[in-house]
Amino acid sequence: MLISIIFLILAIITILNIKRPQIQEKQIQFKEAVTYILKYKIVRLYVLDYFFVQIAMNTGLGLKILMLTNIFNFSDGNATNYLLVVGLIADLIGIIAYKISYRQK
């Protein structure tokens, strides 16, 4: 619980410190958006790819939570915190690997 509150406070501070320029956008109608998606093949592929990847990622997350709670007898909160910590560690390892590979080039 404490970890989520800390991340919430950090997120709020970050969002409040972002300076956004004022952009006047025109309203895009639903029909225009669908026409744009259907017109360009690369956009269609991206939308389909995003749709199926999100299904796969959410299914994988659900299976991880199910395994942690049923097989390893974690509570719901502990399983969520475990996956949060593992995800943060994976992000840190990815950042370090990126910086190391960037220096070598």
MOPE-V523007 format. One line per field, one symbol per residue. phi: phi as a letter, one per 20 degrees, with the letter a starting at -180 (. if undefined). psi: psi as a letter, one per 40 degrees, with the letter a starting at -180 (. if undefined). Layout:
# MOPE-V523007
phi = ???
psi = ???
This chain:
# MOPE-V523007
phi = .fffffffffffffffefedffdedefefgfffffffffdffffffffffffffffffffffffffffeeeelffgffffffffffffffffffffffffffffe
psi = ddddddddddddddddehhhihhhiihhiddddddddddhdddddddddddddddddddddddddddddddefiidddddddddddddddddddddddddddde.
